[in-house]
Amino acid sequence: MTFYDDVYPFYHMRRTSFIFSGHLLTVIVCFLVPAICLLLILPGIRGKSRLFWLVRIILSLFIGAIIVALNFTDNWAEAHVSTNATYKSFSNAVIHADVGLHVGLYGINITLKGNPVAQLNETIDYNEMFTWHQTMEEEYKAALEKGLPNPILYIAEKFTVNSPCGLIFRYRQSGRYASATLWTAFCCWTLANVLLSMPVILYASYMMLATATLIFISTAAFAAIKDGPHCVFSIGMASFEAEYSLSFWLALATGVLCTIIGVVVLMMNFLVPEKIKQAFSADMDTSENDMASSYGETYFNSAFLDHETVSPSPVTVEDV
């Protein structure tokens, strides 16, 4: 059985989830567990502070989860087209299918789904991942050996080193810089949460603004791919070009949210410093009167209140 007689041999199709990958699912679970624990202990918090703690923790976990998850999503840039195209090499068979290109920070994902799915006595539903960790030439060669459909091979070829478009250089370098700044933003986010629980609210706001700045830098690094020459993909009679997608806009929105939080905390620290410290449980300098009013009637040793120390009398031989 060869490709020349229009009979297609069976081969193993490489399945890769481009939306809910294993890494992304791990991130969701890691941040979902603390959120559930918060909801369980929330009834034990008294008064109006219950709502404040709920909003604070949920916002903080949301920002952290988004920053980490953006490193593993494959929809920073996307392109979709529905067209008629040749299915395999050395064959004139034409299929009608939906072709999709999904670009992430670590590679690209190419989808091909027939419309309808069953055509030419086959189920046309492909989902192929090509990463930057290995050279694209090796993965492209493996795709050729597997005999993947022509639309997938055509798009993958555009990201090889020998392609005149040079997409591999722009997307790989932009993805690396964007990923590095996102991980640095995650470190700043962690430090900001630690400082919010201490009497240094001012520095916590600075770290939140630093988190927002690094997120903006990551989006700017990925947006640098637009500075090079445009490369248009043409499959059949249709052409398309990758545009910014959900992850890019989500990163931009998260940066705006971090900016708003940082500015609000910074302004409140200068306008009402005592209230903001009480709100974040960072007012550690409680006087004795406040302690007495909180715990009721208490008794203190005057020696400790006056900061006086009583030195013990020396023991002599006569005393023994």
C-alpha positions as CSV (number, residue, x, y, z in Angstrom):
1,M,0.0,0.0,0.0
2,T,1.5,3.3,-1.1
3,F,0.4,6.8,-1.7
4,Y,0.5,6.4,-5.4
5,D,-2.6,4.3,-5.7
6,D,-4.7,6.6,-3.5
7,V,-4.7,4.1,-0.7
8,Y,-3.5,5.5,2.6
9,P,-1.7,3.3,5.1
10,F,-2.5,3.4,8.8
11,Y,-0.1,5.4,11.0
12,H,-0.1,6.5,14.6
13,M,-1.5,10.0,15.0
14,R,0.1,12.2,17.6
15,R,-2.5,13.7,19.9
16,T,-1.7,16.8,21.8
17,S,-4.1,18.9,23.8
18,F,-3.5,22.6,23.0
19,I,-5.9,24.1,25.4
20,F,-6.0,22.0,28.6
21,S,-2.6,20.4,28.5
22,G,-1.1,18.5,31.5
23,H,0.9,21.5,32.6
24,L,-2.1,23.8,32.5
25,L,-4.3,21.3,34.4
26,T,-1.6,21.1,37.1
27,V,-1.5,24.9,37.5
28,I,-5.3,25.0,37.8
29,V,-5.4,22.3,40.5
30,C,-2.5,23.9,42.5
31,F,-4.3,27.3,42.7
32,L,-7.8,25.8,43.0
33,V,-7.0,23.8,46.2
34,P,-6.1,27.0,48.2
35,A,-9.2,28.7,46.9
36,I,-11.4,25.8,48.1
37,C,-9.6,25.8,51.5
38,L,-10.3,29.5,51.8
39,L,-14.0,29.0,51.2
40,L,-14.0,26.3,53.9
41,I,-12.5,28.5,56.6
42,L,-14.2,31.7,55.5
43,P,-17.2,31.3,57.8
44,G,-14.8,31.4,60.8
45,I,-13.8,35.0,60.0
46,R,-16.0,37.5,61.8
47,G,-17.5,40.8,60.8
48,K,-16.9,42.8,57.7
49,S,-13.4,41.5,57.3
50,R,-14.8,38.3,55.9
51,L,-15.7,40.0,52.5
52,F,-12.4,41.8,52.4
53,W,-10.4,38.6,52.9
54,L,-12.5,36.8,50.3
55,V,-11.8,39.5,47.7
56,R,-8.2,39.8,48.6
57,I,-7.4,36.1,48.4
58,I,-9.4,35.3,45.3
59,L,-7.8,38.3,43.4
60,S,-4.4,37.2,44.6
61,L,-4.8,33.6,43.5
62,F,-6.4,34.6,40.2
63,I,-3.4,36.8,39.4
64,G,-0.9,34.1,40.3
65,A,-2.7,31.4,38.4
66,I,-2.9,33.6,35.3
67,I,0.8,34.5,35.4
68,V,1.8,30.8,35.7
69,A,-0.8,29.5,33.2
70,L,0.2,31.9,30.5
71,N,3.5,30.2,30.2
72,F,1.8,26.9,29.1
73,T,-1.0,28.1,26.9
74,D,-0.8,27.8,23.1
75,N,-3.1,30.6,22.1
76,W,-1.0,33.8,22.3
77,A,-1.6,34.1,18.6
78,E,-4.1,32.2,16.5
79,A,-5.3,31.8,12.9
80,H,-8.3,29.9,11.5
81,V,-9.4,29.2,8.0
82,S,-11.9,26.9,6.3
83,T,-10.8,25.9,2.8
84,N,-10.5,23.1,0.2
85,A,-7.0,21.6,0.1
86,T,-5.2,18.5,-1.1
87,Y,-5.0,15.9,1.7
88,K,-1.8,13.9,1.1
89,S,1.2,14.0,-1.1
90,F,1.2,12.2,-4.5
91,S,-2.6,12.4,-4.5
92,N,-5.2,14.6,-6.1
93,A,-7.7,14.0,-3.4
94,V,-9.2,17.2,-2.1
95,I,-10.9,17.7,1.3
96,H,-12.9,20.5,2.9
97,A,-11.5,21.2,6.4
98,D,-10.9,23.7,9.0
99,V,-7.2,24.6,9.6
100,G,-6.0,26.2,12.7
101,L,-2.6,27.6,13.9
102,H,-2.1,28.2,17.6
103,V,1.1,29.9,18.7
104,G,2.4,29.7,22.3
105,L,5.6,30.7,24.1
106,Y,7.2,27.2,23.7
107,G,5.9,26.1,20.3
108,I,3.0,25.9,17.8
109,N,0.0,23.7,17.6
110,I,-1.6,22.9,14.2
111,T,-5.1,21.5,13.9
112,L,-6.8,20.0,10.9
113,K,-10.5,19.0,11.2
114,G,-12.5,17.8,8.3
115,N,-15.9,19.4,7.5
116,P,-17.4,16.8,7.8
117,V,-15.0,14.8,9.9
118,A,-15.4,11.6,7.9
119,Q,-14.0,12.0,4.4
120,L,-12.1,9.7,2.0
121,N,-12.9,6.8,4.3
122,E,-10.9,8.4,7.1
123,T,-11.6,10.4,10.3
124,I,-9.8,13.7,9.6
125,D,-9.1,15.2,13.0
126,Y,-5.5,16.1,13.7
127,N,-3.8,18.0,16.5
128,E,-0.1,18.2,16.1
129,M,2.4,20.0,18.4
130,F,5.8,21.4,17.4
131,T,8.0,22.8,20.2
132,W,11.0,25.1,20.2
133,H,12.9,22.8,22.7
134,Q,14.1,20.7,19.8
135,T,15.1,21.9,16.4
136,M,12.1,22.3,14.1
137,E,14.0,20.4,11.4
138,E,13.9,17.2,13.4
139,E,10.2,17.5,14.2
140,Y,9.4,18.5,10.6
141,K,11.3,15.5,9.4
142,A,9.4,13.2,11.8
143,A,6.2,14.7,10.5
144,L,7.2,13.9,6.9
145,E,8.0,10.3,7.9
146,K,4.6,9.9,9.6
147,G,2.9,11.2,6.4
148,L,0.9,14.0,8.0
149,P,-1.6,15.8,5.7
150,N,-0.3,18.6,3.4
151,P,-1.9,21.5,5.3
152,I,-0.1,20.6,8.5
153,L,3.2,20.1,6.7
154,Y,2.8,23.4,4.9
155,I,2.4,25.4,8.1
156,A,5.1,23.5,9.9
157,E,7.5,24.2,7.1
158,K,7.0,27.9,7.5
159,F,8.6,27.6,11.0
160,T,11.7,25.8,9.9
161,V,15.1,27.5,9.8
162,N,15.4,27.3,6.0
163,S,12.0,29.0,5.5
164,P,12.4,32.5,3.9
165,C,9.8,33.8,6.4
166,G,12.1,33.4,9.3
167,L,9.2,32.9,11.7
168,I,11.1,30.5,13.9
169,F,13.6,33.2,14.9
170,R,11.0,35.8,15.8
171,Y,8.6,33.5,17.6
172,R,11.2,31.5,19.5
173,Q,13.1,34.5,20.8
174,S,9.9,36.5,21.6
175,G,8.5,33.5,23.4
176,R,11.7,33.0,25.5
177,Y,11.8,36.7,26.6
178,A,8.1,36.7,27.3
179,S,8.3,33.5,29.4
180,A,11.3,34.8,31.4
181,T,9.6,38.0,32.3
182,L,6.4,36.2,33.3
183,W,8.3,34.0,35.7
184,T,10.0,37.1,37.1
185,A,6.6,38.7,37.5
186,F,5.5,35.6,39.4
187,C,8.4,36.1,41.8
188,C,7.4,39.7,42.3
189,W,3.8,38.6,42.9
190,T,4.9,36.2,45.6
191,L,7.0,38.8,47.3
192,A,4.1,41.3,47.2
193,N,1.8,38.8,49.0
194,V,4.4,38.3,51.7
195,L,4.8,42.1,52.2
196,L,1.1,42.6,52.4
197,S,1.0,40.6,55.6
198,M,3.7,42.7,57.2
199,P,3.8,46.4,58.3
200,V,5.5,47.4,55.0
201,I,2.5,48.0,52.8
202,L,4.3,50.6,50.8
203,Y,6.8,48.1,49.5
204,A,4.1,45.7,48.8
205,S,2.5,48.2,46.4
206,Y,5.8,48.7,44.8
207,M,6.2,45.0,44.1
208,M,2.7,44.8,42.7
209,L,3.5,47.6,40.3
210,A,6.7,45.8,39.4
211,T,4.6,42.7,38.7
212,A,2.4,44.7,36.3
213,T,5.5,46.2,34.6
214,L,7.0,42.8,34.0
215,I,3.7,41.5,32.5
216,F,3.6,44.5,30.2
217,I,7.2,43.8,29.2
218,S,6.2,40.1,28.4
219,T,3.4,41.2,26.1
220,A,5.7,43.8,24.5
221,A,8.3,41.0,23.9
222,F,5.7,38.8,22.2
223,A,4.3,41.7,20.2
224,A,7.8,42.2,18.7
225,I,7.0,39.5,16.2
226,K,5.0,42.1,14.3
227,D,8.1,44.2,13.6
228,G,9.4,41.7,11.1
229,P,8.1,41.1,7.6
230,H,4.6,39.6,7.4
231,C,4.2,35.9,6.4
232,V,0.9,35.0,4.9
233,F,-0.2,31.3,4.9
234,S,-2.0,30.2,1.8
235,I,-3.8,26.9,1.8
236,G,-6.0,26.2,-1.3
237,M,-7.8,29.3,-2.2
238,A,-7.7,30.8,1.3
239,S,-5.0,32.8,3.0
240,F,-4.6,33.8,6.7
241,E,-2.2,35.3,9.1
242,A,-1.8,34.8,12.9
243,E,-3.2,37.5,15.1
244,Y,-3.1,38.1,18.9
245,S,-5.4,35.8,20.8
246,L,-6.9,35.1,24.2
247,S,-3.6,34.6,26.2
248,F,-2.1,37.8,24.9
249,W,-5.2,39.9,25.9
250,L,-5.5,38.1,29.2
251,A,-1.9,38.9,30.0
252,L,-2.6,42.6,29.1
253,A,-5.7,42.6,31.3
254,T,-3.9,41.0,34.2
255,G,-1.2,43.7,34.0
256,V,-3.8,46.4,34.1
257,L,-5.4,44.7,37.2
258,C,-2.0,44.6,39.0
259,T,-1.5,48.3,38.1
260,I,-4.9,49.2,39.6
261,I,-4.2,47.2,42.8
262,G,-0.8,48.7,43.2
263,V,-1.9,52.3,42.7
264,V,-4.9,51.9,45.1
265,V,-2.8,50.4,47.8
266,L,-0.1,53.1,47.3
267,M,-2.6,55.9,47.6
268,M,-4.3,54.5,50.6
269,N,-0.9,54.0,52.3
270,F,-0.3,57.7,52.1
271,L,-3.8,58.9,52.7
272,V,-5.0,56.5,55.5
273,P,-1.9,54.6,56.6
274,E,-3.4,53.3,59.9
275,K,-6.6,52.0,58.3
276,I,-4.7,50.3,55.5
277,K,-2.5,48.5,58.0
278,Q,-5.5,47.4,60.1
279,A,-7.2,46.2,56.9
280,F,-4.2,44.0,56.0
281,S,-3.6,43.0,59.7
282,A,-0.2,44.6,59.6
283,D,-0.6,46.9,62.6
284,M,1.7,45.1,65.0
285,D,2.3,48.0,67.4
286,T,-0.6,47.5,69.8
287,S,-0.5,49.4,73.1
288,E,-1.2,48.0,76.5
289,N,-4.5,49.8,76.7
290,D,-5.7,48.2,73.5
291,M,-4.7,44.8,74.8
292,A,-6.5,45.4,78.0
293,S,-9.7,46.5,76.3
294,S,-9.5,43.5,74.0
295,Y,-8.9,40.8,76.6
296,G,-10.8,42.4,79.5
297,E,-9.4,42.9,83.0
298,T,-5.7,42.0,83.1
299,Y,-3.0,42.3,85.6
300,F,0.6,43.3,84.9
301,N,3.7,43.2,87.1
302,S,4.8,46.8,87.7
303,A,8.4,45.8,87.3
304,F,7.8,44.7,83.7
305,L,5.6,47.8,83.0
306,D,8.3,50.2,84.3
307,H,11.0,48.2,82.5
308,E,12.7,47.6,85.8
309,T,14.8,44.5,86.5
310,V,15.4,43.1,89.9
311,S,18.8,41.6,90.2
312,P,19.0,38.6,92.5
313,S,21.1,39.0,95.7
314,P,24.4,37.1,95.6
315,V,24.6,33.9,97.7
316,T,27.5,33.7,100.1
317,V,29.0,30.9,102.1
318,E,27.6,32.3,105.4
319,D,24.0,32.1,104.0
320,V,24.5,28.5,103.2
